Amino acid sequence: MTLYIPFICIAIGALINWKGLPEKALDIINIIMNSALMLLMTVVGLNVGTSREVLDNIGKIGLNCFIMCLSSVFFAVLLMVILEKTIVPLEEIRLKLLEEKGLNLKAVPEKKGVDPLMICMPLAIILGLLLGIFVCPDIKESTLDTLLTISLIFLYTGAGVSLATNKTAFLYIKKLGLRILLLPLAIFVGGLVSGLIMSKLLGVDLCWSVTASSTMGYYSLPGAFMTEAYGVEAGIYGFMVNIFRDICTVTLMPLLKRISKGAPIASGAGGCMDSMFIPVTRAVGPELGIAGLIVGTIITIFVPFWLPLSQMILG
């Protein structure tokens, strides 16, 4: 998806609801968003289930990629938590902002239990995986891209509608200022550290491990680049490590949001710009959801420059 489309859709959604929509209209929009989210998760599963490279190498390579993915998420979350405890206290800034706006925090009851969507999203991914393997293994990539784009357009526009009822989200980004740049930096450094460690532990080529781990959930371009630069097997690592990141983010979301407000953003990484934007926003709220969108956009812009640079540095 083109970089500016998410922001256009969010702006359109915000304008639609800027003066306030009736409650029934908001309920209908919420149903549409939930349906689009389930479609999006199913497409994520289909991308895995229809990939011969993934299915043919789901054994040792698949296990290595899964371990590398978990390691990348762990170190990204670890560094994010350190940032939150020191320079960028994301939740503290949010609470202070709400207090400045005169909102009674105690009047808003904390939701208890597990959000049903946190259960439905992994199930939708599994459904897509099974459909890709057994029902429509030959579905065209262009069809999947179209379904992905349609679902994202609905989700971004719906997110804009939600943000119009939570205008403090825009003030929150202003409060963060340039400190927001530290968030993608922490995610990137976490990927580098993970790549170096996993190369030693798993016996994976250093270039493959570091490049796959440091491309932060951006699975399409690294897969293609690493195939051309290092060969087909390397390309499989570039694709699988990063697509597993989306799946792990959705599956681990109940745990991640308990760790810290920034943990879902750290795990979603580049995916916070597209496939992970709504899951992350649902977990951490609209203020941090917009922060995640900006982080994901920065990562998406950075990765195409990092790939050739990593080849030069790592050889």
Secondary structure, DSSP 8 states (H G I E B T S, - for coil): --TTHHHHHHHHHHHHTTT---HHHHHHHHHHHHHHHHHHHHHHHHHHHT-HHHHHTTTHHHHHHHHHHHHHHHHHHHHHHHHHHTT--HHHHHHHHHHHTT--GGGS----S--HHHHHHHHHHHHHHHIIIII-TT--HHHHHHHHHHHHHHHHHHHHHHHHT-THHHHHHHHHGGGGGHHHHHHHHHHHHHHHHHHHHH---HHHHHHHHTTTT--HHHHHHHHHHH-HHHHHHHHHHHHHHHHHHHHHHHHHHHH-SSHHHHHHGGGGGTTTHHHHHHHH-HHHHHHHHHHHHHHHHHHHHHHHHHHHHH-
